[in-house]
Amino acid sequence: MASEPLRIPLDQLRQAFDAALRHVEASAGHSVALEEEYFWSVPGDELYDVHNEPKSLTIGQLSESWQHLEDLLADQDRALGYHLVWLADIIRAIGQDATG
């Protein structure tokens, strides 16, 4: 039986992100230093296939993800949905560093 897709109100998502970022900023200040550079990445077509173990892990690079975001800030008219994936790379690294 198929379940209904999870619907995320974007205004609430924005509020949650802002609250989490304010929390990090309260302890880290206006910037964070990410000690790690490379990370394991699961290709999109395998990421949500939880019935099968990923067969082709790839390696991501935080500085590359950040460069894509800086490029977006320089020209916001070139925004892509995939910028959220690069943003997620950075957010995950910050979140895991803040909890470690």
N, C-alpha and C positions, 0 to 999 in steps of 0.2 A: 504494500500500500504506500503510495507516494505521499509525502507530507508537503505542506505548503512551504514555499521558500521563505527564508528568514528575510524580513523587510526591515531595513535600517533607516530611520528618519535621519537625513543628512544634517539637519540642524542639531539633533542630539549627538550625532557622531562628532560634529565640530565642537560642541560643548565638552564632550568627554575628552577629546584630544587637548583642548585648551586647559582643562582642569589638570590633566596629567602633566602637560608641559609646564604649567605654573608650579606644580609640585617639584619637578626636577630643577627648575630655575631657582626655586627657593634655597636649594642646597648647593647647586652647581654654579650659580651666577648666570651670566648672559651667553656663555658658550660651554660646550662639553668637549672633552678630549677623548677620542675613541682609540683605545690602545691596539685593538685588532684591526687588520686590514682585509683579510680574506675570510670567506665564510662558505659553508656548503649551501648549495641552492638546489632545490628540487624543481625540475622543469614543470611548467604550468599544466601540461597535459597529464602529469603523474601526481601532482600535488594533492588533489582531492580524491584520488582513486585509492581509498583506504583499504580496499580488499586485496590490493597487490602491492608488494614492496617496490619502491622506486628502483628502476634498473639503471638509470643514468643520472647520477648526481653530477652537478656541475659546480664550478667555483665562481663565486661572486667577489666583487671588490668594492669595499665601502667608498673609497675615494672616487671610483667610477660612478657609483650611484649618486654621490654628492655632486659630482660634476654635472650630471644630467639635471639635477635640481637647480644648480646655479644657472645653467643654461635656460631653464624654464623661467627663473626670476628675471633674467636679462631680456626675455622675449616671451611674455605670457600668452601671446597669440598663437604660439606653437605648442600649446599644452596638449598632451596625449593622456589617455586613460592610464597608460603604462607608467606615467610619472608617479602614480600611486604605488606601484610596485617598488620603484626606486626609493620613494619616501618610506615605505614599509621596511626596506633594508636598513635604513638609517634609524628609524624609530625602534626597531627590534634591538639594534646594537646599543642604543642609549638605554632602553628599558632593561636589558640584561645586565649592562654595566652598573646601572643604578641599584639593581637588586643584589648584585654580587658582593 
